[in-house]
Amino acid sequence: MIPTLKDVEIQGRRVLVRASLNVPVENGVIQDDFRLRESTATIRFLTERNAKCVVFGHLGRPAPIWEIHPVIRQGAPSHDGADPKELSLSPIAKRMEELLGKEVKFLADPIGEGVRKRIEAVQFGDVALLENIRFYYGEKENDPVFAKHLAALGDLYVNDAFAVCHRAHASVVGLPPLLPSAMGLLLEKEVSVLGKIRERPEKPMVVVVGGAKVETKAAFLTAISKHADVILLGNLISEEIKEKGLPAGRQGLQVVEDAELVYATDGVDGGFDLGPDTVQRFIGKMKGARTIFWAGPLGKIEEEKYEKGSLAVAEAILKSGAFAVAGGGDLGAFLNKHNLREKFDHVSTGGGAMLAFLAGEKLPGLEALEQ
């Protein structure tokens, strides 16, 4: 059993909140704040109960530049090919202030005596935000020394970052052994909704799968086929399966006979979008569905001319009246662009974590919270 916020003492405690802060930022401007918006419910819940919130998370994949002692190592290249300064959480703090309607103290320095004193100065009921947790050596390695220094900043740990629950990083799995822990409201919602899709969906259920790289979706497809009535496959993944066949082996797509596989049969410009015949077949297959789950866009949606298929499917899902759930960062951004995201019953903040959870894999972040 995983404790929720209702199961732990909050009043007057310093609460470390691992949040999903990895949002697209260009030139210091946030392009899509969906994950931040989803994270605010937990922060509000805590501050309204007089907790001191110390929020932390990551942005991008920077090479670490800080050691916890701290020893600052300058000039380390970013894994994203960007200056680590471009992956600072400073713009996240500003947007978080706007969303919460209250000051968020941004602590730009590495964890040390200065940061500890600034956290002490934060009033209960207020919020502080640490700098990018991936700036530290030891985060990705789940270093126990780093975890202990981080744990010393709080009295309670709350994981609200479903998107990284498949990562065995210090900020995800290193803190629960050291502090009383619980899952936040967003993580609780993700586990509840996706658990329903995975274990007890209202049927008939239709699953829509876009993107490519069938090997990364094989375990998910194998698991979901046991509950889905129909699986609709976009152009790229359809072509890959036709060319290579279904992956076999321990993590391969071994069982699909419980669901009807429907392949895309026509496309635009070599598969950059669904063709009109496929769109109509997909829409027809969705009629009468009680649950529809959609993972990944059905075209090269970064170009408007290839959005038509995904847009038609999105509108058909909403018109169906089915319990509608979608997931994946690119798909979420697409739905937001067309003002459709809020019309779905749930849009997951996870990508890889979502697929792993639906595949029945044990997520390190959830296992660490279990009591």
SEMIMI-130360 format. One record per residue (C-alpha): residue number from 1; residue in three letters; x, y, z. Coordinates in steps of 0.1 Angstrom, whole numbers. Layout:
+------+------+-------+-------+-------+
| resi | resn |    xx |    yy |    zz |
+------+------+-------+-------+-------+
|  NUM |  ALA |     X |     Y |     Z |
...
+------+------+-------+-------+-------+
END
This chain:
+------+------+-------+-------+-------+
| resi | resn |    xx |    yy |    zz |
+------+------+-------+-------+-------+
|    1 |  MET |     0 |     0 |     0 |
|    2 |  ILE |    13 |    35 |    -9 |
|    3 |  PRO |     4 |    63 |    16 |
|    4 |  THR |   -14 |    93 |     3 |
|    5 |  LEU |   -14 |   129 |    16 |
|    6 |  LYS |   -44 |   119 |    37 |
|    7 |  ASP |   -23 |    93 |    55 |
|    8 |  VAL |     5 |   116 |    67 |
|    9 |  GLU |     9 |   145 |    91 |
|   10 |  ILE |    14 |   177 |    72 |
|   11 |  GLN |     8 |   206 |    96 |
|   12 |  GLY |    39 |   225 |   104 |
|   13 |  ARG |    63 |   202 |    85 |
|   14 |  ARG |    90 |   208 |    60 |
|   15 |  VAL |    78 |   188 |    29 |
|   16 |  LEU |   101 |   178 |     1 |
|   17 |  VAL |    81 |   176 |   -31 |
|   18 |  ARG |    96 |   158 |   -61 |
|   19 |  ALA |    76 |   174 |   -89 |
|   20 |  SER |    73 |   170 |  -127 |
|   21 |  LEU |    91 |   202 |  -139 |
|   22 |  ASN |   105 |   190 |  -172 |
|   23 |  VAL |    87 |   213 |  -196 |
|   24 |  PRO |    97 |   226 |  -230 |
|   25 |  VAL |   116 |   259 |  -226 |
|   26 |  GLU |   130 |   280 |  -254 |
|   27 |  ASN |   151 |   311 |  -247 |
|   28 |  GLY |   139 |   312 |  -212 |
|   29 |  VAL |   102 |   310 |  -222 |
|   30 |  ILE |    81 |   280 |  -212 |
|   31 |  GLN |    63 |   267 |  -243 |
|   32 |  ASP |    38 |   243 |  -225 |
|   33 |  ASP |    32 |   245 |  -188 |
|   34 |  PHE |     9 |   214 |  -185 |
|   35 |  ARG |    31 |   195 |  -161 |
|   36 |  LEU |    35 |   226 |  -139 |
|   37 |  ARG |    -2 |   231 |  -138 |
|   38 |  GLU |    -8 |   195 |  -129 |
|   39 |  SER |    18 |   198 |  -100 |
|   40 |  THR |     2 |   229 |   -84 |
|   41 |  ALA |   -27 |   209 |   -68 |
|   42 |  THR |    -3 |   191 |   -44 |
|   43 |  ILE |    16 |   222 |   -36 |
|   44 |  ARG |   -16 |   241 |   -28 |
|   45 |  PHE |   -29 |   212 |    -7 |
|   46 |  LEU |     3 |   213 |    14 |
|   47 |  THR |     6 |   251 |    18 |
|   48 |  GLU |   -31 |   254 |    28 |
|   49 |  ARG |   -22 |   230 |    56 |
|   50 |  ASN |     7 |   252 |    68 |
|   51 |  ALA |    35 |   230 |    54 |
|   52 |  LYS |    67 |   245 |    42 |
|   53 |  CYS |    71 |   232 |     6 |
|   54 |  VAL |   106 |   226 |    -8 |
|   55 |  VAL |   100 |   217 |   -44 |
|   56 |  PHE |   126 |   201 |   -66 |
|   57 |  GLY |   128 |   184 |  -100 |
|   58 |  HIS |   147 |   184 |  -132 |
|   59 |  LEU |   148 |   201 |  -166 |
|   60 |  GLY |   164 |   184 |  -196 |
|   61 |  ARG |   195 |   162 |  -194 |
|   62 |  PRO |   224 |   184 |  -182 |
|   63 |  ALA |   257 |   170 |  -174 |
|   64 |  PRO |   262 |   173 |  -136 |
|   65 |  ILE |   282 |   203 |  -125 |
|   66 |  TRP |   278 |   202 |   -87 |
|   67 |  GLU |   290 |   179 |   -59 |
|   68 |  ILE |   271 |   179 |   -27 |
|   69 |  HIS |   300 |   190 |    -6 |
|   70 |  PRO |   297 |   213 |   -27 |
|   71 |  VAL |   325 |   214 |   -52 |
|   72 |  ILE |   314 |   233 |   -83 |
|   73 |  ARG |   327 |   220 |  -116 |
|   74 |  GLN |   324 |   246 |  -143 |
|   75 |  GLY |   321 |   240 |  -180 |
|   76 |  ALA |   306 |   205 |  -180 |
|   77 |  PRO |   288 |   200 |  -213 |
|   78 |  SER |   250 |   194 |  -213 |
|   79 |  HIS |   237 |   160 |  -225 |
|   80 |  ASP |   212 |   181 |  -245 |
|   81 |  GLY |   240 |   200 |  -262 |
|   82 |  ALA |   231 |   232 |  -243 |
|   83 |  ASP |   248 |   253 |  -217 |
|   84 |  PRO |   236 |   241 |  -182 |
|   85 |  LYS |   226 |   277 |  -175 |
|   86 |  GLU |   199 |   272 |  -202 |
|   87 |  LEU |   185 |   244 |  -181 |
|   88 |  SER |   181 |   264 |  -149 |
|   89 |  LEU |   148 |   262 |  -132 |
|   90 |  SER |   146 |   300 |  -129 |
|   91 |  PRO |   118 |   303 |  -155 |
|   92 |  ILE |   100 |   274 |  -138 |
|   93 |  ALA |   100 |   294 |  -105 |
|   94 |  LYS |    85 |   325 |  -122 |
|   95 |  ARG |    57 |   305 |  -138 |
|   96 |  MET |    50 |   286 |  -106 |
|   97 |  GLU |    46 |   319 |   -88 |
|   98 |  GLU |    20 |   329 |  -114 |
|   99 |  LEU |     1 |   296 |  -111 |
|  100 |  LEU |     1 |   295 |   -73 |
|  101 |  GLY |    -5 |   332 |   -69 |
|  102 |  LYS |    22 |   335 |   -43 |
|  103 |  GLU |    60 |   340 |   -40 |
|  104 |  VAL |    82 |   310 |   -48 |
|  105 |  LYS |   117 |   315 |   -34 |
|  106 |  PHE |   142 |   302 |   -60 |
|  107 |  LEU |   173 |   288 |   -45 |
|  108 |  ALA |   199 |   290 |   -73 |
|  109 |  ASP |   229 |   278 |   -53 |
|  110 |  PRO |   240 |   242 |   -47 |
|  111 |  ILE |   228 |   226 |   -15 |
|  112 |  GLY |   249 |   237 |    14 |
|  113 |  GLU |   247 |   259 |    45 |
|  114 |  GLY |   235 |   289 |    25 |
|  115 |  VAL |   205 |   270 |    10 |
|  116 |  ARG |   197 |   254 |    44 |
|  117 |  LYS |   195 |   289 |    60 |
|  118 |  ARG |   173 |   302 |    32 |
|  119 |  ILE |   150 |   273 |    36 |
|  120 |  GLU |   148 |   280 |    74 |
|  121 |  ALA |   138 |   316 |    66 |
|  122 |  VAL |   109 |   304 |    44 |
|  123 |  GLN |    76 |   307 |    64 |
|  124 |  PHE |    54 |   277 |    69 |
|  125 |  GLY |    27 |   279 |    42 |
|  126 |  ASP |    52 |   292 |    17 |
|  127 |  VAL |    72 |   276 |   -12 |
|  128 |  ALA |   109 |   273 |   -21 |
|  129 |  LEU |   122 |   258 |   -53 |
|  130 |  LEU |   157 |   241 |   -56 |
|  131 |  GLU |   178 |   244 |   -87 |
|  132 |  ASN |   178 |   216 |  -113 |
|  133 |  ILE |   183 |   184 |   -94 |
|  134 |  ARG |   202 |   169 |  -123 |
|  135 |  PHE |   230 |   195 |  -118 |
|  136 |  TYR |   242 |   173 |   -90 |
|  137 |  TYR |   266 |   144 |   -92 |
|  138 |  GLY |   248 |   115 |   -75 |
|  139 |  GLU |   212 |   122 |   -87 |
|  140 |  LYS |   212 |    97 |  -115 |
|  141 |  GLU |   234 |    73 |   -97 |
|  142 |  ASN |   211 |    73 |   -66 |
|  143 |  ASP |   241 |    81 |   -45 |
|  144 |  PRO |   232 |    76 |    -8 |
|  145 |  VAL |   253 |   105 |     4 |
|  146 |  PHE |   235 |   129 |   -19 |
|  147 |  ALA |   202 |   115 |    -8 |
|  148 |  LYS |   210 |   121 |    28 |
|  149 |  HIS |   219 |   157 |    22 |
|  150 |  LEU |   187 |   162 |     3 |
|  151 |  ALA |   166 |   144 |    30 |
|  152 |  ALA |   181 |   167 |    57 |
|  153 |  LEU |   162 |   196 |    41 |
|  154 |  GLY |   128 |   182 |    51 |
|  155 |  ASP |   106 |   162 |    75 |
|  156 |  LEU |    84 |   145 |    49 |
|  157 |  TYR |    89 |   134 |    13 |
|  158 |  VAL |    61 |   136 |   -13 |
|  159 |  ASN |    66 |   121 |   -48 |
|  160 |  ASP |    43 |   138 |   -73 |
|  161 |  ALA |    64 |   131 |  -104 |
|  162 |  PHE |    48 |   102 |  -122 |
|  163 |  ALA |    69 |   110 |  -153 |
|  164 |  VAL |   101 |    99 |  -136 |
|  165 |  CYS |    88 |    70 |  -115 |
|  166 |  HIS |   105 |    45 |  -139 |
|  167 |  ARG |   139 |    61 |  -130 |
|  168 |  ALA |   159 |    48 |  -100 |
|  169 |  HIS |   173 |    82 |   -92 |
|  170 |  ALA |   182 |    96 |   -58 |
|  171 |  SER |   153 |   121 |   -58 |
|  172 |  VAL |   129 |    93 |   -67 |
|  173 |  VAL |   140 |    62 |   -47 |
|  174 |  GLY |   167 |    75 |   -24 |
|  175 |  LEU |   145 |    96 |    -1 |
|  176 |  PRO |   116 |    72 |    10 |
|  177 |  PRO |   140 |    50 |    31 |
|  178 |  LEU |   151 |    82 |    49 |
|  179 |  LEU |   119 |   101 |    55 |
|  180 |  PRO |    82 |    94 |    60 |
|  181 |  SER |    68 |    94 |    25 |
|  182 |  ALA |    36 |    96 |     5 |
|  183 |  MET |    24 |   102 |   -31 |
|  184 |  GLY |    11 |   135 |   -42 |
|  185 |  LEU |   -23 |   142 |   -57 |
|  186 |  LEU |   -11 |   140 |   -93 |
|  187 |  LEU |     8 |   107 |   -87 |
|  188 |  GLU |   -23 |    94 |   -70 |
|  189 |  LYS |   -45 |   104 |   -99 |
|  190 |  GLU |   -21 |    88 |  -125 |
|  191 |  VAL |   -20 |    55 |  -106 |
|  192 |  SER |   -58 |    55 |  -102 |
|  193 |  VAL |   -67 |    63 |  -138 |
|  194 |  LEU |   -40 |    42 |  -155 |
|  195 |  GLY |   -46 |    14 |  -131 |
|  196 |  LYS |   -82 |    13 |  -143 |
|  197 |  ILE |   -70 |    12 |  -179 |
|  198 |  ARG |   -45 |   -16 |  -171 |
|  199 |  GLU |   -67 |   -38 |  -149 |
|  200 |  ARG |  -104 |   -30 |  -151 |
|  201 |  PRO |  -114 |    -9 |  -181 |
|  202 |  GLU |  -150 |    -4 |  -190 |
|  203 |  LYS |  -155 |   -24 |  -222 |
|  204 |  PRO |  -154 |   -23 |  -251 |
|  205 |  MET |  -120 |    -6 |  -250 |
|  206 |  VAL |  -102 |     8 |  -280 |
|  207 |  VAL |   -65 |    16 |  -279 |
|  208 |  VAL |   -49 |    39 |  -304 |
|  209 |  VAL |   -11 |    37 |  -308 |
|  210 |  GLY |    10 |    62 |  -327 |
|  211 |  GLY |    47 |    69 |  -332 |
|  212 |  ALA |    72 |    43 |  -342 |
|  213 |  LYS |    98 |    20 |  -326 |
|  214 |  VAL |    76 |   -10 |  -319 |
|  215 |  GLU |   102 |   -26 |  -297 |
|  216 |  THR |    97 |     2 |  -271 |
|  217 |  LYS |    60 |    -5 |  -271 |
|  218 |  ALA |    60 |   -43 |  -274 |
|  219 |  ALA |    56 |   -50 |  -236 |
|  220 |  PHE |    28 |   -24 |  -235 |
|  221 |  LEU |    10 |   -38 |  -265 |
|  222 |  THR |    13 |   -73 |  -251 |
|  223 |  ALA |    -2 |   -63 |  -218 |
|  224 |  ILE |   -29 |   -40 |  -231 |
|  225 |  SER |   -41 |   -65 |  -257 |
|  226 |  LYS |   -54 |   -87 |  -229 |
|  227 |  HIS |   -80 |   -60 |  -221 |
|  228 |  ALA |   -84 |   -41 |  -254 |
|  229 |  ASP |  -111 |   -51 |  -279 |
|  230 |  VAL |   -95 |   -32 |  -307 |
|  231 |  ILE |   -60 |   -18 |  -312 |
|  232 |  LEU |   -56 |     9 |  -339 |
|  233 |  LEU |   -20 |    13 |  -352 |
|  234 |  GLY |    -7 |    45 |  -369 |
|  235 |  ASN |    12 |    45 |  -401 |
|  236 |  LEU |    48 |    42 |  -388 |
|  237 |  ILE |    42 |    15 |  -364 |
|  238 |  SER |    20 |    -4 |  -389 |
|  239 |  GLU |    48 |    -3 |  -415 |
|  240 |  GLU |    74 |   -14 |  -390 |
|  241 |  ILE |    53 |   -44 |  -379 |
|  242 |  LYS |    46 |   -53 |  -416 |
|  243 |  GLU |    83 |   -51 |  -425 |
|  244 |  LYS |    99 |   -67 |  -394 |
|  245 |  GLY |    70 |   -87 |  -380 |
|  246 |  LEU |    60 |   -85 |  -344 |
|  247 |  PRO |    89 |   -86 |  -319 |
|  248 |  ALA |    94 |  -120 |  -302 |
|  249 |  GLY |   111 |  -130 |  -270 |
|  250 |  ARG |   108 |  -123 |  -234 |
|  251 |  GLN |    99 |   -86 |  -238 |
|  252 |  GLY |    84 |   -90 |  -273 |
|  253 |  LEU |    48 |   -88 |  -285 |
|  254 |  GLN |    38 |  -123 |  -277 |
|  255 |  VAL |     0 |  -122 |  -272 |
|  256 |  VAL |   -23 |  -102 |  -294 |
|  257 |  GLU |   -51 |  -127 |  -302 |
|  258 |  ASP |   -73 |  -111 |  -275 |
|  259 |  ALA |   -76 |   -79 |  -294 |
|  260 |  GLU |   -82 |   -70 |  -331 |
|  261 |  LEU |   -52 |   -53 |  -346 |
|  262 |  VAL |   -62 |   -26 |  -372 |
|  263 |  TYR |   -34 |   -13 |  -393 |
|  264 |  ALA |   -32 |    20 |  -411 |
|  265 |  THR |   -35 |    12 |  -449 |
|  266 |  ASP |   -31 |    46 |  -465 |
|  267 |  GLY |   -10 |    76 |  -456 |
|  268 |  VAL |     1 |   111 |  -467 |
|  269 |  ASP |    36 |   117 |  -480 |
|  270 |  GLY |    49 |    83 |  -471 |
|  271 |  GLY |    32 |    80 |  -437 |
|  272 |  PHE |    36 |   115 |  -422 |
|  273 |  ASP |    -2 |   115 |  -416 |
|  274 |  LEU |   -31 |    91 |  -418 |
|  275 |  GLY |   -49 |    88 |  -451 |
|  276 |  PRO |   -86 |    95 |  -454 |
|  277 |  ASP |   -96 |    58 |  -457 |
|  278 |  THR |   -77 |    49 |  -425 |
|  279 |  VAL |   -92 |    78 |  -406 |
|  280 |  GLN |  -127 |    67 |  -415 |
|  281 |  ARG |  -119 |    30 |  -405 |
|  282 |  PHE |  -104 |    42 |  -372 |
|  283 |  ILE |  -135 |    63 |  -365 |
|  284 |  GLY |  -158 |    34 |  -373 |
|  285 |  LYS |  -139 |    11 |  -349 |
|  286 |  MET |  -143 |    36 |  -321 |
|  287 |  LYS |  -181 |    36 |  -323 |
|  288 |  GLY |  -196 |    20 |  -293 |
|  289 |  ALA |  -164 |    21 |  -272 |
|  290 |  ARG |  -168 |    28 |  -235 |
|  291 |  THR |  -131 |    34 |  -230 |
|  292 |  ILE |  -105 |    48 |  -254 |
|  293 |  PHE |   -68 |    51 |  -246 |
|  294 |  TRP |   -45 |    70 |  -270 |
|  295 |  ALA |    -7 |    68 |  -268 |
|  296 |  GLY |    13 |    89 |  -292 |
|  297 |  PRO |     5 |   111 |  -322 |
|  298 |  LEU |    -6 |    96 |  -355 |
|  299 |  GLY |    15 |   118 |  -378 |
|  300 |  LYS |    43 |   143 |  -380 |
|  301 |  ILE |    23 |   167 |  -360 |
|  302 |  GLU |    51 |   193 |  -356 |
|  303 |  GLU |    41 |   203 |  -391 |
|  304 |  GLU |     5 |   215 |  -394 |
|  305 |  LYS |    -1 |   199 |  -428 |
|  306 |  TYR |     3 |   165 |  -411 |
|  307 |  GLU |   -21 |   172 |  -382 |
|  308 |  LYS |   -54 |   163 |  -399 |
|  309 |  GLY |   -54 |   126 |  -390 |
|  310 |  SER |   -46 |   131 |  -354 |
|  311 |  LEU |   -71 |   159 |  -351 |
|  312 |  ALA |   -99 |   139 |  -367 |
|  313 |  VAL |   -92 |   110 |  -343 |
|  314 |  ALA |   -91 |   133 |  -313 |
|  315 |  GLU |  -124 |   148 |  -322 |
|  316 |  ALA |  -139 |   114 |  -328 |
|  317 |  ILE |  -128 |   102 |  -294 |
|  318 |  LEU |  -144 |   131 |  -277 |
|  319 |  LYS |  -177 |   127 |  -297 |
|  320 |  SER |  -178 |    90 |  -288 |
|  321 |  GLY |  -187 |    97 |  -252 |
|  322 |  ALA |  -162 |    70 |  -240 |
|  323 |  PHE |  -139 |    75 |  -210 |
|  324 |  ALA |  -111 |    91 |  -228 |
|  325 |  VAL |   -74 |    90 |  -217 |
|  326 |  ALA |   -43 |   101 |  -236 |
|  327 |  GLY |    -6 |   102 |  -229 |
|  328 |  GLY |    28 |   111 |  -242 |
|  329 |  GLY |    45 |   146 |  -242 |
|  330 |  ASP |    41 |   152 |  -279 |
|  331 |  LEU |     5 |   142 |  -279 |
|  332 |  GLY |    -3 |   162 |  -249 |
|  333 |  ALA |    12 |   193 |  -264 |
|  334 |  PHE |    -8 |   187 |  -296 |
|  335 |  LEU |   -41 |   184 |  -277 |
|  336 |  ASN |   -33 |   216 |  -258 |
|  337 |  LYS |   -25 |   235 |  -291 |
|  338 |  HIS |   -60 |   227 |  -303 |
|  339 |  ASN |   -77 |   233 |  -269 |
|  340 |  LEU |   -86 |   196 |  -266 |
|  341 |  ARG |   -65 |   185 |  -236 |
|  342 |  GLU |   -90 |   197 |  -210 |
|  343 |  LYS |  -118 |   178 |  -228 |
|  344 |  PHE |  -102 |   144 |  -222 |
|  345 |  ASP |  -110 |   127 |  -189 |
|  346 |  HIS |   -73 |   124 |  -183 |
|  347 |  VAL |   -40 |   132 |  -201 |
|  348 |  SER |   -10 |   115 |  -185 |
|  349 |  THR |    21 |   135 |  -177 |
|  350 |  GLY |    42 |   104 |  -183 |
|  351 |  GLY |    57 |    90 |  -215 |
|  352 |  GLY |    80 |    61 |  -208 |
|  353 |  ALA |    67 |    58 |  -172 |
|  354 |  MET |    31 |    55 |  -186 |
|  355 |  LEU |    40 |    27 |  -210 |
|  356 |  ALA |    60 |     8 |  -184 |
|  357 |  PHE |    31 |    11 |  -159 |
|  358 |  LEU |     6 |    -1 |  -184 |
|  359 |  ALA |    29 |   -30 |  -194 |
|  360 |  GLY |    27 |   -42 |  -158 |
|  361 |  GLU |    63 |   -33 |  -150 |
|  362 |  LYS |    72 |   -24 |  -114 |
|  363 |  LEU |    82 |    13 |  -113 |
|  364 |  PRO |   111 |    20 |   -89 |
|  365 |  GLY |    94 |    52 |   -77 |
|  366 |  LEU |    62 |    35 |   -67 |
|  367 |  GLU |    80 |     5 |   -52 |
|  368 |  ALA |   100 |    29 |   -30 |
|  369 |  LEU |    68 |    44 |   -16 |
|  370 |  GLU |    52 |    11 |    -7 |
|  371 |  GLN |    48 |     2 |    29 |
+------+------+-------+-------+-------+
END
